[in-house]
Amino acid sequence: MSTSAASTEILSILRHVTANKQDKAAARLATIDRHVRDAEAAISSRSGVTDSSSLEADVRMLLTTVRKAFAGSLHVQVNGRGAVGGTSTTTYRGTRSGWEERTMRLEDRLDAIERMLWEAKYSSGFSNSATLAWRDELLSYLYQGQRRMVYTTLFGHLTNEWAEFRFGELSKAKLTPNQKTLKASEDDKASPVIVGRKEMHEQREIWERHVTNERRTDTNRIVEFLDQLFHSGPQHEDPSGEEPTDLRAVLLRKIRSSISTACKREILVTKEVVTDAIRGVLSSDQLTSEKRRALLDISNKDNVLSEIADILSIDTHLDSIRRWSWGDNPITVQMRKAINGKYRVYLDLDLLDAILIQCIGQSISVNIRDALASAWHPDVCHVWQQGPDEARTAAMQAQIKDFTLRKTRDSVHDLRQSIYQRIFYTVGLPAHSGDADDAYDDSGSGGDGPKLTDLENGSPSKFSLRTDILRICSAEMAVQKLVHGQFCILQSDFEWFGPSLPHSTLIAIMKYFRFPSELVHLVEQFLRMRMKFEEDGKDGPVLTRKTGIPVSFQLTEGISELLLFTLDFAVNQRTGGSYLYRNHDDLWFWGQPEKCSVAWQTIRDFTDVMGLQLNKEKTASAHSVDEANPRYSPVDQAILNRLPAGKLKWGFLLFTPDEWKWVPNMPAIKEHMNELRFQLKSRTAVMAHVQAYNAYIQNFLPSSFGQVVTGLGDSHAITVLQALQYAQQCLYGGGDASSVENVAESANVAQHVRKMIQARFGSLRKYDVPDCFLYMDVDSGGLGLANPVPEFAQFVHLAKDDEYTDDDDDMAPMAKAMYILKKELSDSYRADGKAFAEKVHAKRQKNRLGQRRRAAHLSASESSVDTDVAVDEAQTAKSTETAQFMSFSEYVATSEEHSRAVRDLYTTMFDPPVLEGDRARADSERWALAVFHTELEGLFGGGIAEDEFLSLGLYRTLAEEKVRWDTEQPSL
């Protein structure tokens, strides 16, 4: 059975199970509907009659009706206030306000009401209000049970609709382009024919132009560039006391030795290694849906994993690698649109080939990372720092007695190096084979969304690297504004980096760092592949790759990271110790204009030598100044003119130099919402629509605004919320997003999904869809609609209008951080000034005592030597008498090197504002529970649906598939 047939078969089985559940749920709903109608009719017949006997009759009738309606499920929990907990996985009870509700079984509650009703007949002064309350409580049990079954069956209808939609996608995927055209023509002569989108054809043309034309580079120039980088550095003192050595050359020897030795070792292939490789292949998203399922199936079969491990143990020997090549048949490739709008070309490999290449790639990448880690060994780590200015260090030590200790322990200087080393350096390379499961992703959509890295003490994360760059940039901006009164940012990346990377450059890098010849041969064979586009059909042209690397392969990603390491190191060395912050080929540098100019020239030199091109659209610089700062010094315009022009962009943010802040880029948001609207139009099933919406809104959209940190400013959260509202209006306002300004604020996803449900299933029943059904998680019977608003809203500072509130406590986060900094800097300045004065005073006392002793000695002996010493001591005493502590402005100007207060500001700027109390909601599930708790209790008694009837198996199978963005559009 083919993998495609297997996928269809699995869906068919699950649909059969779901249909069975649906039949039972429909029967249960029909029963409850009948009981509700009967109860309403009986009560309506006595409308307006409120005597005790009539009320008692109503309650007794309802007791009987509830028992019948809940027959077989009287064990459900109730809270005694008309709320049935249901059999949902999660029972929602109001403990958030600090009280614990007492619950009981429904059967016990009904018995209790029956007994209390009997006792009421004999209780003197017993009013009808209690009987009315019992009647309302019993009615609420009926209505809640009815609603739960209504939305349980609706969930089933929506899941079945999604399965039908998925069947259509699978059928469509099996057709060739000619068959698609023919089928469309046969079905309806007037119907649109599916053709590739114009932008896809344009990008494919560019891709083919890069890949099929060989781009050669001058190997001698590459070697010369690298030799100059690693062999012409400043001399460093050897700790052993030997002659000064060039640490660059020492580092190169270490890297070469490590790579050569490690790559010659046999790769130990076990079941665990194969499992890691399979995980890496799956996460790279290379395979079709059918092959993904087949690979997932293999990963759960130990005997198959053992067989694969045995085969790979042979195939990964260097002798076997020397003989490896692609087979005779060309590799099928397909263009896919990523969530960020870019098209990429993916290879549809044979499963065993994919596992083998991933296994070797994991091993090589781990070896490269281990080799590059030697750059931070104690004997060479000083190569990253500018050589010490001994005169300046002595001057600073004269002013601040523990200056050297502070610089290496409590300073921004120390923290900056620590963060770069731990968080940014070699983060694109796996630490071990099990870590090699995530290919480079610049879409901002990795995993479940980026989580904030603990930059000060935590471990690196490829998923959050893009966000971490923005966080560090915001922290640097705050410190540089304080210390220098100006800040310069430089941004760039390589145009079509993967498809345009010359093979000769990669091979030159491998040879320079001493990779075994067998691996060099493997990479050459791997890169020079024959390919055929899937959409061209079996008779389509065969292309031979002559330039570039395929996307999402650890083998070539690892070697390209080694290439880009040389750029990192070159920038560091030429700028005298500054760092290039890089997310694969996305380049960022910041600091003072002079160093930015040097860094930019280094990037250009590297680009030229390695045969690459810079992306003009993503290349820009910005220079912000604070002329009121006494430490601001105007920069020569010639330096600024060397920097690239353009607007600095990060995700959906635009940098405004005059305001020193990032603001939403509304035109970019509008463009993306137009694209998302196009994508959602083809998701005709409600759940398919929600899945695609969530994929974009839950991760990509909020991550493109940057997670809220103090350094982005106190207004950042509210401006993002306004941008999110604008995005909703663009998306669901109707027509082109260009008319969004005239759209009502009510245009949003919730209203749109409600309309979709009513349009498709309104003939079955009128659905007044509550918010909780839309936003609660699927396990609770909801649709799990994503809402990024709480992620930002929790950080909005709402000033308290309270005369009893301390002004310091009610400060906005950034304002408070600057207030604390000012106080701590002033305190430390006074403390250091006092210590300096005490040191000077002690020296004066010592000099005066020495002078008196020397005067007494001179009276006894008029030696010329003694006279010379006396003159020296007099000069020393005079310099001590005139010594002064630095000014406060000078103190701040050097604070990056010695101030704990400025270091604390740095960490405060890249961390989120501290949340207190109920504002600290960790996830969307907790947010939904907090917001919809009352609605859940009132409408459903706690849980939205009945677990036993929920079609979660079919839902989860459908949800396993990654969202594929359409590359086709209808054209009449």
N, C-alpha and C positions, 0 to 999 in steps of 0.2 A: 504493500500500500504506500502510495506517495505521501510525503509530508503534508502536502496540500489536502489530500483526501483525508488524512488523519485528523487535521484541524477541523474539517467539515464534519467528520464523524463524531468528534468530541462535542462539538456544538449541537449536533443532532440529538445525542444522548441527553445532554443537559437540558435541552429544550423539552424533551419528552418528560423528564423529571419535573421540570418547571410547570409544564402543562397540567400534570397530575396535581401538583400543589395548587395551581390556580383553580382547578375544578373544585377542590375541597374548600378553598378559601371563598369561592363564589357561593358555594352551598351554605357555608357558615354565615356569610354576609346576608344571603337571602333569608335565612332563619332569623337573624337579629333584626333585619328590616321588618319582618312580619311581626315580631314581638314588639318593636317600637311603635308600629302603626296601631296594633291592638291596644297598647297601653295608652297612647295618645287619644285614641277614639273613646276608650272607657273614661278617661279623665275629662275629655271634652264634653261627654254626655252629662257630666255633673258640673259643668262650668258655672261658677258663681256660687255654688253651694259649699259652705265652709263649716257646717256643723260637724261635731266630733265624730258622729257615726259615719258620715260620708268620707271624711278624711281617713278614718280608720279603714274603711273599705278600700280606698285608694292605696293605702300603704300595704294592706294584705294582698291586693291584686298585684302590686309592683313586686312584692317579695316573691310571689309565685313566678312572675314574669322574668325577673332577674335570674332566679334559679334555673329556669328553662333556658334562658339565653346563654347562660354561662355553664350549662351542663357539661361536665367533663373538665372544667377549668375553674372550679370554685376555690381552688387552692391559691389563686393569685393573691398578691398582697394589696391591701387597701390601707389608706391612712385615716379612715373614719371621718373624712371631710368631703366625701364624694369624689375621691380620686383613686382609680384602679391602677396599680403599678404595671399590670399586664405581664406578659412573659418575655418582654424585651430583654436583651442581653444586659442592658444597663438600666437600672431603676433610678430615676431622678427624684431625689427628695431634697427638701429645702433645709440643708444643714449649713448653708453658706452664711446665714445670719447668726450662727452660733448656737442654734437649738437643734436637738435631735428628735425627729418625729417618731412616734410610736406607731408601728404598723401591725396589721393582723391579716389573717386569711379572710377572703371575701365571705366564705361560708360561715366563719365565726362572727363576722360583722352582721350578716343577715340574721343569724340566730339571736344576736344581742338586740337588734332592733325589734325582732318579734317578741322577745321577752319584755323589753321596755314598753312596747305597745300594750301588752297584756297588763303590766303593772300600772300603766297610766289609768286604766279603768278604775283602779281602787285607790289612787292617790288623790287626796283632797287638794283642790286649788291647782290642778294640773291644767295648763292652758293648751290651746290648739297649736301654739307656735312650735312646740317640739314635734308634733305630728307633721306639721307643714315642712319642717326641716328634714325629717326622715323621708317624706315624699320626694322632696327636691334631691336629696342625696341618692335615693334609689333611681330616680330619673337620670341623674348624672352618670351613674354606673352604666345604664343602658346606652346613653348617647356616646359616652367615651368608648365603650366596647364597639359600638357601631362605627365610630370614626376610625378606630384602629383597624377594623376590617376593611373599611373603605380605602384607606391609604395603603394597607397591605396589598389589596388587589390592584390598586393603581401602580404600586411598585412593580408588581408582576407584569402588568400591561406594558410599562415602560421598559422593563428588561427584555420582554419578548420583542418589542419594537426594535430595540438595539440589536438583538440577535438577527432579526430580519435584515437590518441595515448591514450588519457584518457579513452575512451570507452574500449580500449583493457585492460587497467589496471583494470577497474571496473569488466570486465568479468573474468579476471584472479583471482581477489580477491575473487570471489564467489566460485571458485573451491577448493576442498580439495586437499591435496598433491597427493592422489591416482588418482584423476581426472586429475590433471595437468600432471602426468606421463602418464596416459592413452591417454589423448588428444595429447600430444606431440608424442606419439608412433603412433597414428592413422594418424596424419597429415603427418608425414614423418618418415618412419622407420629409416632413417639415421640421423634424426635431433637430436640435443642434448637434453637430458632430464634435466629439471631444478631440481637441488638439492641444499640443504643448503650449504653455504660456510663453508669451514673447520674451519675457525676461529670462526664462529658462533657456530658450534657444540662444539668446545673446550670451549668457554666461557659459553655456556649453561651447560656443564658438571660441570664446576667449580661452577656456580651459584646453580645448584641443590645440589651439595655436601655441600655448605654452608647452604642452606635454609632447606633442609630436615633432616639434622642432628642437634639435639638440642645441643646448646652450653650453658652450665650453668656457672654462675659466683657465687662467694662466697659473698652473701649479707652482711655478717658481715664485710668482708674486705672493701666493698664499703662504708658501714656506718662508719667504722673506718677512712677511707681515708677522707670522708667528715667532720666527727667530728674534725679530726685534722686540717683540712683546716679552719673550721669556729669557732673553740673554743680555738685555741692555738696561737692567735695573740698577738702582742705587745700591751701594754696598752697605750691608748691615753687620753690626757687631755680632760675632759668634759667641754664644754664652759660655762655650768651653774655653774661651780665651785665645782661640786661634785667630788667624788673619780674617778680616772682614770678608763676608761671602755675599754673592748675589742670590738672594732668596728666590728670585724668579726661576733661576736655573735649577736650584734645589727642588723647587715645587714641580717643575717639568719632569725631572728625573723620577720623582715619586709617582706622578700620574702615569707616566709611561710604564714604569716597572709594574705598577699595580694592574693596569689594563692588560698588559702582555701576559703576566703570570695568571691572572684570574681567567682570562678568556681561553687559555690553553687547557684549563682543567676540564675534566669530563663533567657534563651536566648530569647530575643524579636525578633521573626521572622516576618519580613515584606516583602513586594514585593521587596523593595530595598535590603534587606539582601539576598533574594533568587537570585536576579540579580547579586549581588556580588559573591555569591557562584557559579553561572553558569559561570561567567567570570573566576573564579578561576579554575573550572573544565576544561574549554576550554584552558586556558593558560598552564595547566599541561600537555596537549597533551596526555592524557590517551586514549581518545576515538578513534574509527575508524572514517573514513571520513564521513560515513553515519550517525553515531550517532552525530557527530559534527554538521552536517547540521540540524538534528532534534532538537538539543539543541539550536542552533541559532534561529530556528523557534519559539521554546518555549519562548525564551527571549524577543520576540517582541509581545507576546500575554498577555495583562494585566490580562485577566480573568483566564488564565492558571496559571500565576504567583501567583494570589490570592489563587487559590485552593491549589497549592503546599505550600504556606506559611501557610495555615490553617492546612495542614497535618503535616508539620514540627513543628509547634507550639506545637503539641501533642508529636511528636516523640523525641523532644529535651528535654522534662522534664526528670529530674533525674530518676523518677520511670520508665519511658519508656526506658531510656538508660540502666538501670539495667537489663532489659529483652531482650536487643537487641542481635541478633546473625545473622550469615549468614544463608541463606536458605539451602535447601537440595542439590541443584545443585552446582557443582564446578564452580568456576569463570574461564572464559576463559582468558588466558594470551598469549601474543605474544612478541617475541624478535624483537627489532628494533635497527637499527644501527644509532647512533648519528653522527652529522657532524664531531665530533672530533675523530671518529673511534671506540668509545666504543659501546658495545652492552648493551642494558638495557631491562628489562622485564616489560611490561606494562599490567595493568589489564583492561579488557573490561567489566566494570560494568554496571549494570542496571542504567538508568539515574537517577531515584529517589534515589537509594542508593548513587550514586556519589554525588548528591546535598546535601543529608543529612550529609554524612561524611565530605564534604567540609565545610558545615555550622558549624558543631560542631568543626571541626579543626580550622576554622577561629577564633571562639570564644576563644578556649583554647590558641591559639597562641598569640592573642591580650592580654589575661590575663597574659601570661608568660612575654611578653614584658613589660607590665605595672609594673609587680612585679620586674623585673630586673632593671627597671628605678630607683627604690628606692636606688640603689647603688650609685647614684650621688646626692642624697639629701644632703643638707648642713651639716646635723648632722652626716653623715657617709662617705661623699665623700673622706675624708682624708685617708680612709682605703687603697686607691689605691696608696698612696705615701709612700715612705720610711720615717720613722720618722726623724725629723730634727736633724742634728749634730750641737748642740748649739755652741760648741767651733769653728767649722768651720764657721758657720753663723756669729758669732761675729767677727771672723778674716776678713771675706769678708766685713762686714759692716764697719769695721775700715778702709778698703781700699777704698770701694765704698759706699758713704754715703746713696744712695737710692737703695742699693742692693736688699732688700726685695721687694720693689715696682717693680723693674725691673723684678725680677724673676717671679712674679705673673702676669705681664702685657705685657712685651716686649721681653720675652726670648723664645728660642727654647723649653725649658723645659715646658713653659706654652702652647705653640702652639701644641706641641706633645700630651699633655693630651687632649687638646680641640679637635684635629682631631680624636683621638682614640674614645673619648666619642661620638662625633656626627656622624662620618662616619663609624666606624667599629663596635662599641658596639651594639649588638642586631639587626644589619642590616638585618639579616636573618629572622627576625620576623616582621609580619605586625603591623603597628601602629593602624589600624582600619580594619573592615571587608572588606571595599572596596579596601584596600591595599594588601589584601591577594590573589593576582592574579598572582603571579610569583613564581613557584617552583624553587628550587635550580638548577642552570645551570652552569656547569663548562666547557661548550663547547665554550664559548666566542661568542656565536651567538645569544644572547638574543635580542629580539626586532629588531630595525632597526640599531643595532650596538651600542656599548657603547659610550656614550657622556661623555666628561670630567666633573667630579664632581668639583664644587668649594670647594676645600678642606678647605679653610680658613674660608669661611662664608656660604657655601651651605648646602644642605640636602643630606643624603646618597642615594645611588642608588645601588641596588643589581646587576644591569646589568654591572655597571662599577667597581664593587668592585675588581675584578681580576686585572684590569688595575691600580686602585688606589694603590694596594699593590706595584706594580712595581714603581709607581711614588714616593711613600713615601720612598721606598728603595733607589732610586737614590738620593733623597734629603738627607737622612741619610748618605749615603756613602760620599757625598761631605763634609758634616759637620764633620763627624768622621775622615775623612782624614785630614782635617784642624786641628782639635782639638787634636786628638790622634795619627795621623800618621799610623793608622791601622783600619781595619774594618772586622768584622766577620758576615757571613750570614749563617743561618740554615734553611733548608727546609725539610718538610716531609708531608705525609698525610696517612690516614688509608686505608689499603688494603681492597677492597670490603666492604667499610664502611656500606652501606645500607644492603646488603644481609647477612653480618656477624655479625651485631649488636645483641648481646644476648638479648632475651626478658626479662630475669631476671634482666639485667642491667637497662633497661628502666623502668621496674616496680619498682625496688628499688629506682630509681631517683624520680619517681612520689610519692612514699610513703614517701620518705625523705622530700620532699617539701610540703607534706600535701595536695595532691590532694584528692578530695572526692572519696570514694570507688567505687561509681557508674562509674566514669570516668576511674578508674583503670580497672574495669571489662570490660568496652567498649574497651579499648585498647587491653586487653588480647584477647577478642573475635575477634577484628578486625585483629590482627596479626596472629592468628591461623586459617588461611583460607585454604580451599581446592581448588586446582587449576588444570587446564588442559591446555596444550599448544594447541593453535589453529592449528598449523601445524601438530599435531599428529592425527587430525581427531576425530570423535565422540567416537571411540573405544580406544583412547589413554589412557595412565595411568593417574590416579588422584594422585596428590602430596599434601601433607599436610605441610604447612609452620610451622617450629619449631624454626627458627632463622631468624633474619633480618627483615627489614621494606621495604614495597613496595616503589618504586620511585615516587616522585612528589605527595605526599599526605600531605596536611598542618597539618593534625592531628599528624602524627608521625614526620614530619619535625620540628614542634614546640617543641616537647618533646626532640628530639635529639639535638636541639639548646640549650635547658636548660642543658642537659648533658655536652655539649661542653663548656658552660659558666663556669662550674666548672673547666675545664682545663684552660681557660683564666685566671680565678681568681687565680688558683694554681700557674701558671707561674708568674703572677704579684707579688704574695706574696713572693715566694721563691727567686725571682731575685731582690727584694727590690724596686719594683716600675716600672719595665719595662713591655712592652706590647707584647702579642702574637697577631700578625696580621693574621686573619683567614678569609678564604672564605669557610664557612661551614667546611669541614674536610681537606681543603688545608691549611697547617700550615706554617707560616713564622715568624722567629725571627731574630733580628740583633742587633749589638752593639759591645761591647768589648768581647774578647774571654772568659773571666771568667764568664760573665753572660750568654753567649751562652751555656757554658758547664752546668750551673745550669738549664737553660731552657730545654736543651736536656734530662737531667736526669729526670726532672719533667714530660716531655712528655712520657718518657719510663715508669715511675711509674704509671701514669694514664692509659696508654695502658694496662699494666699488670693487674691492679686492675679491670678495666672495661671489660676485656675479649676481647680486640681488637687486631689487628695486624697492624704493620706499613708497608707501601709499600716501599720495598727496592729500587725499581726502581726510586721512587720519593723522596728518602731520601738522602740528601747530605749536605755538608757544604763547605764554602770557606773562606779563610783568606787572605786578602790583606794587604800589608805593604808598607809604604813609609819611608825607612830608612834615607832619607835625612831630614826628619822632626825632629826638635830638641825635640819634645815632644814624639817621638816614643820610647817605652820601650819594649824590647823583652819579649815575654810571655813564661812561663815555657812550654816546649814541652809536658809535661804530661797532661796539660790542653787541648792542641790542639789534643792530641791523644784520648781524651775522645769523641771528636766530630765525627759524622759519615763521612765516606768517600763517594766519588761519585762526579759526575759533576752536578753543579747547573744549573737547566733549568727552563725557564719560557716561555711557548708557544713555538715559534720557535727561541727563543734566548738561548744562552749559555753564562754563565759567565766565563770570563777569569780573574782570580785573579791577575796575574802579570800586566795586563793592566788596571785593575780597570774598566772594562766595559763589556757590553753585546754585543755579536756578533751573527749574524744569524747562526742557526744550520742547515747547508746544508744537512746532511744526513736525518734529520727529514723532511725537506721540500721535498726532493726527495721521501721519503716513502709516504708522504701524497699525492703527485702529482700522484704517481702510483695508489693509491686508488681512487683518483678523476677521473683519466682517465678511470678506470674500471666502475665507476658509470656513467660517461657521455656516455659510449658506448651504454648503454641500452636506453638512451634518443635519440631515432631516429628522433623525431620531433624537428625542429629547435627551437621553442619556449620552449619546454621542456628542451632542452639542455641549452638554455640561462637561464631559471629559476634555474636549478640545479647549473650551473656555478655561477650565481649571489649569490645564497644562500651561497656558499662557499667563493667566492672571495670578496664579498661586506662586509661581516661581519667577518667571522671566520679567514680568512687569514690575513687581515690587523691588526685585534685585537690581533693576535698571535705574532705580532712584537712589540706590545706596542705602544700607541699613542705617538707622538713626544713630549718630554718635554726636557727642557734645561739640566736637570741632566743626561740624557742618553748620552750626549756628542754631540759635534758639527758635528761629522761624522755619527751619527746614521741614519739620514734621507737618506743619499746617500748609505749607506750599505744596508738599507732596500730596496731601489729602485733596487739595483743590485740583491738582493735576489728575488724580485718580477719578475724581468726579467728572472732569472734562473728558477723560478717556471713555467713561461709561456713556456719556452723551454723544461722543463721536461714534461709538459702536452701535448703540441702539436708538439713536435719534432719527433714523430713517434718512434715506438718500445719502449723498456724499457728505463726508465729514466736514467739508468746507462750509456747510451751512449750520455747523454745530452751535454757533452763537445764539441761534434763534430756537434751540431745542429746549423743551421743558426739563426741569431737573428730575422729573419722574421717569425719564427714559433711562432704564437700567435693566440689568440682567434678570432680576427677580420678576419684574413685570413681563419681560419677554418670555421667560420660561412658563409663567402662568398662562400666557396666551397660547403658547405651543401646546400645553397640556389640554387646554379647553378645546383648541381646534382639532386635536387628534382624538380625544376621548370624551368630549362633551356630549356626544350622542348617547353614551352609556350612563352618564350621571353628571350633574352639575358639581364641579369641584371649586370650592372656595379655598384655594390652596393657601395654608398659613405659612408664615415665614419659617417656622421651625421645621416644616417638612422640606423646605428648600435648603436650609443651611445645616441641619443636624447631620451627623455622619451616617454613612450607609449602614453600619451595623445596627443603628437605631431605627432603620427604616426610612431615613431621609435621603436626599439627593447629594448631600455633601458639597454644596455649592461653595466655591472659594470666595473669601472676602478678605482682601489685603488691608482694609481700612484699620482694623484694630491694631495691626502691627505698628502702624504709625501714630494712630490716635492716642495710644497709651503714653506717648512721649510729649504730647502737647501740654505745655505748661499753662495752667489756668490760675491766674493771680487771684488771691483771696481778698475779698473786700471785707476785712475784719480788723477792727481797731486793736484787737488783742493779739493779732499775729505779729510775730517778730519780723521786721523787714528783711533781716539776713536770711531767715528760714524760707521766705517767700520769693527769693530771687530765682530767676530763670537759670538753668544749669550753666550756660557759658558765662553769663554775667557773674554768677557766684564763683565760678572757677577763677576768673580774673580778679575778683575781690580777694579771694584767699591768696592768690599768687602775690598780689601787691603787698598784703600784710606780711606774708612769710619772707618775701624778698627784703622788705624793710627790716624785719627782725634779724635775718641772717646777715644783712649788711652791717647793722649795728654790732652784732656779736663778733663778726670778723674784724671790724674796725677796732673794737675794744681789745681783741686778742692781739692785733697788730700794735696798738698803742702800748700794751703791756710788754710786748716783746721789745719794742723800741726803748721803753723806759728801763727795762732790765739791761739792755746793752749800754745805755747811757750810764747807768750806775756802775756797770762793770768797767767802762772806759774811764770814768772819773777815778775809780779806785786804782786802776792801772797807772793813770797819770800821776797820782800822788806817790805811789811806790817808785815809779820811774824817776820822779823829781828827787826823791830822797836818795836814790842810788846815784844819780848824776852828780849830786853834791860831793859824793865820795870819789867818783871816777869820771873823768871827762873824756871817755873813749869816743872816737868818731863814729864807731859802729852803733854804740848806744844812742848817740845823737840822731843818727839816721832813723833808728827804730822809734824814737820819740816823735820825730816828724810824721812818720807813717801813722802812729797812734793818734796824733792830733788831727790828721786828715780824716781818719775813721770816725773820730768823735764828732768832727764837724758835719760829716755826712749823716751821722745818726741824729744830730740835732735838727737837721733840715728834712729828715724823712717824713713823708706824709702818706696816708692811706689813699687809695684811689677814690675818685669821685663815684657817686652812685651810678651815673651813666656808664662809666668805664666798667663798673662792677657788673652791670646788666649785660654789657657788650661781650663779656667773657663768661657769662653764666652757663652757656651750653657745656662748659668744661668742668664746672665745679658746683653748680647749684642744685641741691635736692629739690628745691621748690619748683624750679623750671622743669626738672625731670617729672615731678608729680603733675605739672600742667600738661606735659606731653602725653602721659598715660591717660589723664582725664579727657583730653581731646579725642583720643582714638577709641575710647570706651563709650558705651551708651550711657545716657543720664540714668542716675539711680532712681528706680521706681519704688514707691511705697504703697503698702496696703493693697486694695483691690485692683489697682492699676496694673500690677505685675501679673499679667495673664500670659502663660507660657505658650499656648497653642490655640488653634482655631476651635478645637473641640471644647476646651474650657470656656472660651469666649462664647460659643454658641449656647452652652449650658447656662452661663450666667445671664445672657440676654433673654433666652427663650424659656427659662425655667417656669415662669408663671404661666406662659401660654401652653407649655407642655402639660402642666398639672391641670389647667382648666379644661383644655380641649380633649386631651388623651389620657389623663390620669397618670402621666409619667412617661410611658413609652409610646412612640408613634405607631409601631406595628407589632404584630404577633410573630415571634421568631419562627415558629414551626411552619409558617406559610411563606416566609421570605425566600425568594429565589436567589440566595447569595452565591451559590455555587456557579450558576450561569453568569451572574454579574461579575464575580471575581475573574472568571475565565476571560470574559470580554475586556475587563479592565487591565489584564496583564499586558495586552498589546500596547506598545508604544504608539503615541499619536503620530501618524504620518501626515505631513502637510501636503496639500494638493499641489501638484505641478501641472495640472491640466485645467483648461477652462473651456466652457462652451463657446463655440463660434459658429454663427449661422452661415 
